[in-house]
Amino acid sequence: MNTAVLLAEEVTLDRLTLNQLAERLGMKTPSLYNHVQGLPDLNAGLAALGMQRKTAYPRLKSSYSQKELSEIYTPTPEERVWAEQNTRFDMAHLGLLVLLKMSAGVFRTPY
């Protein structure tokens, strides 16, 4: 199931296929039917697993590529100027940027 979760995070749940999962696992698609009854069964398993993994930050993925980290969490020049204009001290400036970028990561729509 962990591989299915990671794949669903990459391609989004509505685009996840058994063929993709089988390829990721290094097996043929018919072999998956020894583990799940089909895509609806896999989706039900992922939903149940998701309910068990609820956290304060449900939209944060469990892993990010270097490109995603850079795109989401690197402050833009405009954000840096804004943070400088709205804080008095370096530590407050850094804290404001961290909060800004973390909220962008949490509330970013993955679709």
N, C-alpha and C positions, 0 to 999 in steps of 0.2 A: 504493500500500500504506500510506503514511503516514496517509492519511485513514481507511482501514479500521482501523488500529491505534488512532487517537484515538477513533473511534466505538466500537470494541470495549471500550475502557477506560471509556467513558461508560455503555454499556448492558449490559456484560458479554458475553463471547464467546458464551455459550450462547443469548443473546437477539438476537445480531446477525443481520440479514436482508439479503439483497441489495437489497430495496426501500429499506431505510433507507440503505444505502450509496449507491445510485443517487440518492436524494433529496439526500443530503449533497453529492454531486458535481455536482448539477444536471443529471442526465441521466436517461433512462428505463432501467428495469431491463433490458430486452433488450439494450441497448447494452453492459452490463457483460460479456455473454458474448463480446464481442470481446477481453476481457482475462483473464477467468477462465472455467473450464468450468462452474462452479456453486459452491454454498456449500461443499461439501467441498474443492474446489480452493482457494477463498479461505482456508478454515481451515488448510489445509496450508501455504499461503504465509505466513499470519500466524505459524504455528508455526515455520517456517524462519526468518523474520525475528526472531522472539523468541529463537531460539537464537543468532543473530548479535549480539543486543543484550544478552546476559546481563551483569549488573552485580552489584556487591556488594549493591545494594538493588533486587532484582527486583520488589518489590511497589510501589515508588513509581511513580506515574503520571507521564507526561511533562508533563502540565499539569493544573492544578486551578482550579476556579472560586473566586471570592472567598469564597463561602459555605462550600465544603469546607475551604479554608485556615483560616477562622475556627473551624469546628467541630472540626477535627482538631488544630490547632496552638496554639490559645489555651488557656493553663492555666486550669483551674477554680479557684475560690477554695480548695477543699480541697487541690488540688495545690500551690498557692502556700504555704499554711500548712505542708504536709508538707515542702516544699523548705526553707522557713525553719527548721523544727525540725531538719532533718538536715544543715545546713551552717552554717559559722561566718562566712563572708565573702560579700559581695554577688556577687563573680565566681563563687564556687563555687555559690551559689544559682542564678544564671543558667545556669551550665553544667549543673547537675542538671535544671533545667526543660527545657533544650534536649534533653538526652538522653532524658528522659521522653517529651516530645512527638514526637521523631523516631522513637523505638521504637513509639509508638502509630501513627504514619503508616506505618511499614514493616510492622508486623504486623497492621494493620487488614484485616479481610476485606472485599474489595470487593463482595461479593454481598449 
